[in-house]
Amino acid sequence: MKFDNELPAEVVKGIELFNKGSFFDAHEMLEIAWKKEDQDIRLVYQAILQLGVGYYHLQNGNIKGAGHLFEKSKRNITGFSGHYHRFDIKSIKSQIDEAICLIDNQQNATGKINKLPLHIIQLDMEK
């Protein structure tokens, strides 16, 4: 049985890669965990995965694709709150909202966006 405070190694590595800005690699790791998981936490993994892929699209100038993924990310995490499996859901939701605002502000922009408003997704390792 998995306790609330245990996360798969792929999730921990995926968050580490996300926080370094390696969004494609983070996606690969989180996707492994997301596909294996059969509990609700899989939607949190998927939301973070989608947020990262959205940032990846932004880095490559695909604003429309990024916006689509940010909206999907927001839908996947909507039903969660507080601290859930060592994730600060409020912080993640805030980050997704900021990403959506970035899209709203960049809709008419062209070219690549090099600076992203990244926040570190914190894992509480003490719990």
The 8 nearest C-alpha neighbors of each residue, nearest first, counted from 0:
[[1, 2, 3, 5, 4, 6, 38, 7],
 [0, 2, 5, 3, 4, 6, 7, 84],
 [1, 3, 4, 5, 0, 6, 84, 126],
 [4, 2, 84, 5, 1, 85, 83, 6],
 [3, 5, 2, 84, 126, 85, 6, 124],
 [6, 4, 2, 3, 1, 7, 84, 85],
 [5, 7, 10, 8, 4, 11, 84, 3],
 [6, 8, 9, 10, 11, 5, 32, 12],
 [7, 9, 11, 10, 12, 6, 13, 32],
 [10, 8, 12, 28, 7, 11, 13, 32],
 [11, 9, 13, 7, 12, 8, 29, 14],
 [10, 12, 8, 14, 13, 9, 15, 7],
 [13, 11, 15, 9, 10, 14, 8, 16],
 [14, 12, 25, 10, 28, 16, 29, 15],
 [15, 13, 17, 11, 16, 12, 18, 10],
 [14, 16, 12, 18, 13, 17, 11, 19],
 [17, 15, 25, 19, 21, 13, 14, 18],
 [18, 16, 14, 20, 25, 22, 19, 15],
 [17, 19, 15, 119, 20, 16, 14, 120],
 [20, 18, 16, 17, 21, 15, 22, 14],
 [19, 21, 17, 18, 22, 16, 117, 51],
 [22, 20, 16, 17, 19, 24, 23, 25],
 [21, 23, 25, 51, 17, 20, 24, 55],
 [22, 24, 26, 25, 21, 27, 52, 55],
 [23, 25, 27, 26, 22, 21, 28, 16],
 [26, 24, 13, 22, 16, 17, 28, 27],
 [25, 27, 23, 29, 48, 24, 28, 30],
 [26, 28, 24, 30, 25, 29, 23, 31],
 [29, 27, 13, 9, 25, 31, 30, 26],
 [30, 28, 32, 26, 13, 31, 10, 27],
 [29, 31, 33, 27, 32, 28, 26, 34],
 [30, 32, 29, 28, 34, 33, 35, 27],
 [33, 31, 29, 35, 30, 34, 9, 36],
 [32, 34, 30, 41, 36, 31, 35, 44],
 [33, 35, 31, 32, 36, 30, 41, 37],
 [36, 34, 32, 33, 31, 37, 41, 30],
 [37, 35, 33, 41, 34, 38, 32, 40],
 [36, 38, 35, 41, 39, 34, 40, 33],
 [39, 37, 40, 36, 41, 42, 35, 33],
 [40, 38, 41, 42, 37, 43, 36, 79],
 [41, 39, 43, 42, 38, 44, 84, 36],
 [40, 42, 33, 44, 39, 43, 36, 38],
 [43, 41, 45, 40, 44, 75, 39, 46],
 [44, 42, 46, 40, 45, 41, 76, 47],
 [45, 43, 41, 47, 42, 46, 33, 48],
 [44, 46, 42, 48, 43, 47, 49, 41],
 [45, 47, 72, 43, 49, 48, 44, 75],
 [48, 46, 50, 44, 49, 45, 51, 43],
 [47, 49, 45, 51, 26, 46, 50, 44],
 [50, 48, 52, 46, 51, 72, 47, 68],
 [49, 51, 47, 53, 48, 52, 69, 72],
 [52, 50, 22, 54, 48, 53, 49, 47],
 [51, 53, 55, 49, 54, 50, 22, 56],
 [52, 54, 65, 50, 56, 51, 68, 55],
 [53, 55, 57, 51, 52, 56, 58, 50],
 [56, 54, 52, 58, 53, 57, 22, 51],
 [57, 55, 61, 53, 59, 65, 54, 58],
 [58, 56, 54, 60, 59, 61, 55, 62],
 [59, 57, 55, 112, 56, 111, 60, 113],
 [58, 60, 56, 57, 111, 61, 55, 112],
 [59, 61, 111, 57, 110, 58, 62, 56],
 [62, 60, 56, 57, 64, 63, 59, 65],
 [61, 63, 65, 64, 57, 60, 66, 102],
 [62, 64, 66, 65, 61, 67, 106, 102],
 [65, 63, 67, 61, 66, 62, 56, 68],
 [66, 64, 53, 62, 56, 68, 63, 67],
 [67, 65, 69, 63, 68, 64, 102, 62],
 [66, 68, 64, 70, 65, 69, 63, 71],
 [69, 67, 71, 65, 53, 70, 66, 49],
 [68, 70, 72, 66, 71, 67, 50, 53],
 [69, 71, 73, 67, 72, 68, 66, 74],
 [72, 70, 68, 74, 73, 69, 75, 67],
 [71, 73, 46, 69, 75, 70, 49, 74],
 [72, 74, 70, 71, 76, 75, 77, 69],
 [75, 73, 71, 77, 72, 76, 70, 46],
 [76, 74, 72, 73, 42, 46, 77, 71],
 [75, 77, 73, 74, 78, 79, 43, 46],
 [78, 76, 74, 79, 75, 73, 80, 92],
 [77, 79, 76, 80, 75, 74, 42, 73],
 [80, 78, 77, 76, 88, 81, 83, 43],
 [81, 79, 88, 89, 82, 78, 83, 87],
 [82, 80, 88, 87, 83, 89, 79, 86],
 [83, 81, 87, 86, 88, 85, 80, 84],
 [82, 84, 86, 85, 81, 87, 88, 80],
 [83, 85, 3, 4, 86, 82, 5, 6],
 [86, 84, 123, 122, 83, 82, 4, 87],
 [87, 85, 83, 82, 84, 88, 122, 121],
 [88, 86, 82, 90, 89, 81, 91, 85],
 [87, 89, 91, 80, 90, 81, 86, 82],
 [90, 88, 92, 91, 87, 93, 81, 80],
 [89, 91, 93, 88, 92, 87, 94, 120],
 [92, 90, 94, 88, 93, 89, 95, 87],
 [93, 91, 95, 89, 94, 90, 88, 96],
 [94, 92, 90, 96, 91, 95, 89, 97],
 [93, 95, 91, 97, 92, 96, 90, 98],
 [94, 96, 98, 92, 97, 93, 91, 99],
 [95, 97, 93, 99, 98, 94, 92, 100],
 [98, 96, 100, 94, 99, 95, 101, 93],
 [97, 99, 101, 95, 96, 100, 94, 102],
 [98, 100, 96, 102, 101, 97, 69, 95],
 [101, 99, 103, 97, 102, 98, 104, 96],
 [100, 102, 98, 104, 99, 103, 105, 97],
 [103, 101, 105, 99, 100, 104, 106, 66],
 [102, 104, 100, 101, 105, 106, 99, 66],
 [105, 103, 101, 102, 106, 100, 107, 108],
 [106, 104, 102, 108, 107, 103, 101, 62],
 [107, 105, 108, 103, 102, 104, 62, 63],
 [106, 108, 105, 109, 104, 103, 62, 102],
 [109, 107, 105, 106, 110, 104, 62, 111],
 [108, 110, 107, 111, 60, 105, 106, 112],
 [111, 109, 60, 112, 108, 59, 61, 58],
 [110, 112, 60, 59, 58, 113, 109, 57],
 [111, 113, 58, 114, 57, 60, 110, 115],
 [112, 114, 58, 111, 115, 57, 59, 60],
 [113, 115, 112, 116, 58, 117, 111, 57],
 [114, 116, 117, 113, 112, 54, 58, 57],
 [117, 115, 118, 114, 98, 97, 94, 101],
 [118, 116, 115, 119, 94, 18, 20, 114],
 [119, 117, 120, 116, 94, 18, 91, 90],
 [118, 120, 18, 121, 117, 17, 14, 19],
 [121, 119, 118, 122, 18, 14, 91, 86],
 [122, 120, 119, 123, 86, 87, 85, 14],
 [121, 123, 85, 86, 124, 120, 87, 11],
 [122, 124, 85, 125, 126, 121, 86, 4],
 [123, 125, 126, 122, 85, 4, 121, 5],
 [126, 124, 123, 4, 122, 85, 5, 121],
 [125, 4, 124, 123, 85, 3, 5, 84]]
